[in-house]
Amino acid sequence: MPDLLLLGLLVVALAIGWALGRRESRQQERPAPSLHRDYFVGLNYLLNDQQDRAIETFISALEVNSDTIETHVTLGNLFRSRGEADRAVKIHQNLLARPFLDGHQGAWVQLELSRDFLQLGLHDRAERLLKGLVKEETHAEVRHHAKRLLVDLFEREGEWQQAIDEAVPQLTRRHDDLRRAAAHWHCELAEEARASNSHGIARKHLKQALSIDERCIRANLIQAELCHDTGQYRQALKHLDRIPQQDADFIPTLLEPLERTYQLLDDAEGLIEHLHRLLELNPCTSVMLLLAQTLRRVRGSDEEAIALITEQLRKEPSLGGVDYLMGLYQRSEASEGDPRFDLLRQHTQPLIKALPRHRCRRCGFSGEHLHWQCPRCRNWGTTKPITGIEGE
């Protein structure tokens, strides 16, 4: 952030120098020496990493006119990027009060002012500005940015249907991130409908989610839950079985509802067969462990589970698999009471517990739980289970 701020201030300084030079060329008399002095004082502050004083000096040195609007807008944006959106509001409101702004310049300043209000949490003010720009502005670029900001505002407020109405289909056709987001907005509405036992409305939203983004994992997970609600367990399996074709990285996410579905069907052998298929698609630790646990429960011995884990570890080493295998050996008669297993597991288990299970592929945010919208970068559908040696 400091590097970006310094770059922005350098751009502002160059713009101010250009504006002062242009003003000098228009005047017959030499401009006041104090104006030049303020400009170079500001540069000196900037070069000495005194950015606050540099900004204040530049503001005082540069009068507001039609030639300096862009520079003042940039200064306001710098304040907002520093977390001082209240000062940005003052600069942008001051610009709007100037009579010389043409229609496009006024719309541009209103767009930046709406960004200030959003950062300050003044959503009602931002919404009024943005709705006006979307409705009345003739400049396509400004209207497009205003529409995106309005969608962002509705999303922040959880107004999913309004976000959908504003974004679909114009914005979702142009932006992949908004297409993924719109599918999740439909999933949010489906969750609300399911909570109120409106299963027909929920299914309608999930169908729309998949029509917008056919790779929406969440839609099939919710479809499976709806089938559970109505006792359609075989149909639930069909929805869960579509997830590996959408994205095999999400196989760990479907294991809990998959196991629960087969338990409701009282079909342990069906679960074993299903897990073997999943293991071929993605040899991840969680599938291997659930399959081993199921084999032990159904077959009543550890031998088959030990053979499975040993074979899979040769193909795909994993810390969780090693720990589970040591636990199996520890319980066997040949190794009963062997203190070496206790010593080893005292190291492996804390390591496993400390590892995150999910990570955002966009910003790297990681944690225990799967967030459909990343808490850090706010992107939808970018968080996935972590697989590999330290995964799951």
C-alpha positions in Angstrom: 0.0 0.0 0.0 2.8 2.6 0.8 4.4 2.0 -2.6 1.1 2.5 -4.4 0.4 5.7 -2.4 3.9 7.0 -3.2 3.3 6.3 -6.9 -0.1 8.0 -6.7 1.5 11.1 -5.1 4.1 11.2 -7.8 1.4 11.2 -10.4 -0.4 14.0 -8.6 2.8 16.0 -8.4 3.4 15.7 -12.1 -0.2 16.6 -12.8 0.1 19.7 -10.6 3.3 20.7 -12.3 1.6 20.3 -15.7 -1.4 22.4 -14.5 0.8 25.2 -13.2 2.8 25.2 -16.4 -0.4 25.4 -18.5 -1.7 28.2 -16.4 1.5 30.1 -16.8 1.3 29.8 -20.6 -2.2 31.3 -20.5 -1.1 34.3 -18.4 0.8 37.3 -19.7 2.4 38.0 -16.3 4.6 35.7 -14.3 2.6 33.7 -11.7 3.0 34.5 -8.1 6.4 33.1 -6.8 4.5 31.6 -3.7 2.6 29.2 -6.0 5.8 27.8 -7.4 7.3 27.7 -3.9 4.4 25.6 -2.6 4.7 23.2 -5.4 8.4 22.6 -4.8 7.9 22.4 -1.1 5.3 19.7 -1.7 7.8 17.8 -3.8 10.4 18.1 -1.1 8.0 16.6 1.4 7.2 13.8 -0.9 10.9 13.0 -1.5 11.4 13.0 2.2 8.6 10.5 2.8 6.4 13.1 4.5 3.3 12.1 2.5 0.7 13.8 4.8 2.4 17.2 4.5 3.0 16.7 0.8 -0.8 16.1 0.2 -1.8 19.2 2.2 0.8 21.4 0.3 -0.4 20.2 -3.1 -4.0 20.9 -2.1 -3.2 24.4 -1.0 -1.1 25.0 -4.1 -3.6 24.0 -6.7 -6.7 26.0 -7.3 -9.9 24.3 -8.5 -10.7 24.9 -12.1 -11.6 22.9 -15.2 -8.0 22.0 -15.8 -7.3 20.6 -12.3 -10.5 18.5 -11.7 -8.7 15.2 -12.5 -5.9 16.0 -10.1 -8.3 16.9 -7.3 -10.2 13.7 -7.9 -6.9 11.8 -7.7 -6.1 13.5 -4.4 -9.5 12.5 -3.0 -8.9 9.0 -4.1 -5.6 9.0 -2.3 -7.2 10.0 0.9 -9.8 7.2 0.5 -7.0 4.6 -0.1 -5.4 5.8 3.1 -8.6 5.1 5.0 -9.5 8.8 5.2 -12.7 8.6 3.2 -14.2 11.6 5.2 -11.5 13.8 3.7 -12.1 12.4 0.3 -15.8 13.2 0.6 -15.0 16.9 1.3 -12.8 17.1 -1.8 -15.3 15.4 -4.1 -18.3 17.4 -2.7 -16.3 20.6 -3.2 -15.8 19.7 -6.8 -19.5 19.0 -7.3 -20.3 22.5 -6.0 -18.3 24.1 -8.9 -20.4 25.5 -11.7 -17.9 24.8 -14.5 -18.3 21.0 -14.3 -19.8 19.5 -17.5 -22.2 16.6 -17.3 -19.5 13.9 -17.8 -17.2 15.5 -15.2 -20.0 15.7 -12.7 -20.9 12.1 -13.2 -17.3 11.0 -12.8 -17.0 13.0 -9.5 -20.3 11.5 -8.3 -19.0 8.0 -9.0 -15.9 8.7 -6.8 -18.1 10.2 -4.1 -20.2 7.1 -4.0 -17.0 5.1 -3.4 -16.3 7.3 -0.5 -19.7 6.8 1.0 -19.4 3.0 0.5 -16.1 3.0 2.5 -17.7 5.1 5.2 -20.7 2.7 5.4 -23.1 5.4 4.2 -24.9 2.9 1.9 -28.1 4.9 1.5 -26.2 8.0 0.2 -24.1 5.8 -2.1 -27.2 4.0 -3.4 -29.0 7.3 -4.3 -26.0 8.5 -6.3 -25.4 5.2 -8.1 -29.1 4.7 -9.0 -29.1 8.2 -10.5 -26.0 7.4 -12.5 -27.3 4.1 -13.8 -30.6 5.7 -14.8 -29.5 9.0 -16.2 -25.8 8.9 -17.2 -25.3 8.6 -21.0 -21.5 7.8 -20.8 -21.3 4.0 -21.1 -18.1 3.6 -19.0 -19.4 5.7 -16.1 -22.8 3.9 -16.2 -21.0 0.5 -16.3 -18.8 1.3 -13.2 -21.9 2.7 -11.4 -23.8 -0.5 -12.0 -20.9 -2.6 -10.7 -20.7 -0.5 -7.5 -24.5 -0.8 -7.1 -24.3 -4.5 -7.4 -21.5 -4.5 -4.8 -23.6 -2.4 -2.4 -26.6 -4.8 -2.7 -24.3 -7.8 -2.1 -22.8 -6.1 1.0 -26.4 -5.6 2.4 -27.5 -9.2 1.5 -30.0 -7.9 -1.0 -29.4 -10.9 -3.3 -32.4 -10.5 -5.6 -31.6 -6.8 -6.2 -28.0 -7.7 -7.0 -29.2 -10.4 -9.4 -31.6 -8.0 -11.1 -28.8 -5.4 -11.6 -26.1 -7.8 -12.7 -27.8 -10.4 -14.8 -27.3 -10.8 -17.7 -25.4 -7.6 -18.8 -22.6 -7.7 -16.2 -22.3 -11.5 -15.8 -21.7 -11.9 -19.5 -18.6 -9.6 -19.3 -17.2 -10.6 -15.9 -16.4 -14.1 -14.8 -16.3 -13.1 -11.1 -19.8 -11.7 -11.3 -21.1 -14.8 -13.0 -19.8 -16.9 -10.1 -21.2 -14.4 -7.6 -24.6 -14.4 -9.2 -24.8 -18.2 -9.0 -24.0 -17.9 -5.3 -26.7 -15.2 -4.8 -29.2 -17.6 -6.2 -27.9 -20.2 -3.7 -28.3 -17.7 -0.9 -31.9 -17.3 -1.9 -32.3 -21.0 -2.2 -31.0 -21.4 1.4 -33.6 -18.9 2.6 -36.4 -20.6 0.7 -35.3 -24.0 2.1 -35.4 -22.6 5.7 -39.0 -21.5 5.1 -39.9 -25.0 3.6 -40.4 -23.4 0.2 -38.7 -26.2 -1.7 -40.1 -25.4 -5.1 -38.8 -21.8 -4.9 -35.4 -23.2 -3.7 -35.1 -25.6 -6.6 -36.0 -22.8 -9.0 -33.1 -20.7 -7.7 -30.7 -23.6 -7.8 -31.7 -24.3 -11.4 -31.0 -20.6 -12.2 -27.6 -20.8 -10.4 -26.5 -23.7 -12.5 -27.7 -22.0 -15.7 -25.5 -19.0 -14.8 -22.5 -21.1 -13.7 -22.6 -24.8 -14.5 -19.6 -25.3 -12.2 -21.4 -24.1 -9.1 -20.6 -26.8 -6.5 -22.8 -25.2 -3.9 -26.0 -25.6 -6.0 -25.6 -29.4 -6.2 -24.9 -29.6 -2.5 -28.1 -27.7 -1.7 -30.0 -29.9 -4.1 -28.8 -32.9 -2.2 -29.9 -31.4 1.1 -33.4 -30.7 -0.4 -33.6 -34.3 -1.4 -32.7 -35.3 2.1 -35.5 -33.1 3.4 -38.0 -35.0 1.3 -36.6 -38.5 1.7 -35.3 -38.8 -1.9 -32.0 -40.3 -0.9 -31.1 -41.9 -4.3 -31.8 -38.6 -6.0 -29.5 -36.9 -3.5 -26.7 -39.3 -4.5 -27.2 -38.2 -8.1 -26.6 -34.6 -7.2 -23.6 -35.4 -5.1 -22.2 -37.5 -7.9 -22.2 -34.5 -10.2 -19.7 -32.6 -8.0 -16.6 -34.5 -9.0 -17.4 -33.7 -12.7 -17.7 -30.1 -11.8 -14.5 -29.9 -9.9 -12.6 -32.9 -8.4 -10.9 -30.6 -5.8 -14.3 -30.4 -4.0 -14.6 -34.2 -3.4 -13.7 -33.7 0.4 -16.6 -31.3 0.7 -19.2 -33.9 -0.4 -18.0 -36.7 1.9 -20.1 -35.8 4.9 -23.5 -35.6 3.1 -22.4 -38.7 1.1 -21.8 -40.8 4.2 -25.0 -39.6 5.8 -27.0 -40.5 2.7 -25.7 -44.1 2.6 -26.4 -44.4 6.3 -30.0 -43.4 5.7 -30.1 -46.0 2.9 -28.5 -48.6 5.2 -26.1 -49.3 2.4 -22.5 -49.6 3.7 -21.3 -51.6 0.8 -22.6 -48.9 -1.6 -20.6 -46.3 0.3 -17.5 -48.5 0.0 -17.9 -48.8 -3.7 -18.6 -45.1 -4.1 -15.5 -44.1 -2.1 -13.4 -46.4 -4.3 -14.6 -44.5 -7.3 -13.9 -41.2 -5.7 -10.4 -42.3 -4.7 -9.6 -43.1 -8.4 -10.7 -39.5 -9.4 -8.8 -37.8 -6.6 -6.6 -39.7 -4.1 -7.1 -37.2 -1.3 -6.6 -38.0 2.3 -10.2 -37.5 3.5 -11.5 -40.1 1.0 -8.8 -42.6 2.0 -9.5 -42.2 5.7 -13.3 -42.4 5.4 -12.9 -45.5 3.2 -10.6 -47.1 5.8 -12.9 -46.3 8.6 -15.9 -47.8 6.7 -13.9 -50.9 5.9 -13.0 -51.4 9.6 -16.6 -50.9 10.7 -18.2 -53.2 8.0 -15.5 -55.9 7.8 -14.7 -56.0 11.5 -10.9 -56.0 11.1 -8.0 -53.7 10.5 -6.1 -55.7 7.8 -8.0 -54.4 4.8 -7.8 -50.8 6.1 -4.0 -51.1 6.7 -3.5 -52.5 3.2 -5.5 -49.7 1.7 -3.7 -46.9 3.6 -0.3 -48.4 2.8 -1.0 -48.7 -0.9 -2.4 -45.1 -1.1 0.5 -43.6 0.8 2.9 -45.1 -1.8 1.0 -43.2 -4.4 0.1 -40.0 -2.5 2.0 -39.4 0.7 0.1 -37.5 3.4 0.6 -36.5 7.0 -3.0 -37.5 7.9 -2.6 -40.9 6.3 0.6 -41.6 8.1 -1.0 -40.7 11.4 -4.0 -42.9 10.8 -1.8 -45.8 9.8 0.3 -45.5 13.0 -3.0 -45.6 14.9 -4.0 -48.8 13.2 -0.6 -50.4 13.9 -0.8 -49.1 17.5 -4.0 -51.0 18.0 -2.7 -54.2 16.5 -1.7 -57.1 18.8 1.9 -57.2 17.4 2.5 -53.6 18.4 0.3 -53.3 21.5 2.0 -51.1 24.1 4.8 -50.0 21.8 5.7 -46.5 23.2 7.3 -45.4 19.9 3.9 -45.0 18.3 2.7 -42.7 21.1 5.9 -40.6 20.7 5.4 -40.3 16.9 1.7 -39.4 17.2 2.5 -36.8 19.8 4.2 -34.9 17.0 1.9 -35.7 14.0 -1.5 -35.0 15.7 -0.7 -31.4 16.8 0.7 -30.7 13.3 -2.5 -32.0 11.7 -4.7 -30.0 14.0 -2.8 -26.8 13.2 -3.1 -27.2 9.5 -5.8 -25.2 7.6 -8.3 -27.2 5.6 -9.4 -24.6 3.0 -7.6 -21.8 1.1 -8.7 -19.1 -1.2 -7.1 -19.5 -4.6 -7.3 -15.7 -5.2 -5.8 -14.1 -2.0 -4.4 -17.1 0.0 -6.7 -16.7 3.0 -6.9 -20.0 4.8 -8.8 -21.5 7.6 -10.7 -24.5 9.0 -14.1 -23.9 7.4 -15.2 -23.5 3.8 -16.4 -20.0 3.0 -18.3 -19.7 -0.2 -17.3 -16.0 -0.2 -13.8 -15.4 0.9 -13.8 -13.2 4.1 -10.6 -11.3 2.9 -11.0 -10.6 -0.8 -14.8 -11.1 -0.9 -14.6 -13.3 -4.1 -17.2 -16.0 -4.5 -16.3 -19.7 -5.2 -12.5 -19.2 -4.9 -12.0 -21.1 -1.7 -11.2 -24.8 -2.0 -10.2 -27.7 0.2 -6.4 -28.1 0.6 -5.1 -31.4 -0.6 -1.7 -33.0 -0.8 0.9 -34.0 1.8 -0.4 -31.5 4.4 -3.9 -31.3 3.1 -7.2 -32.1 4.9 
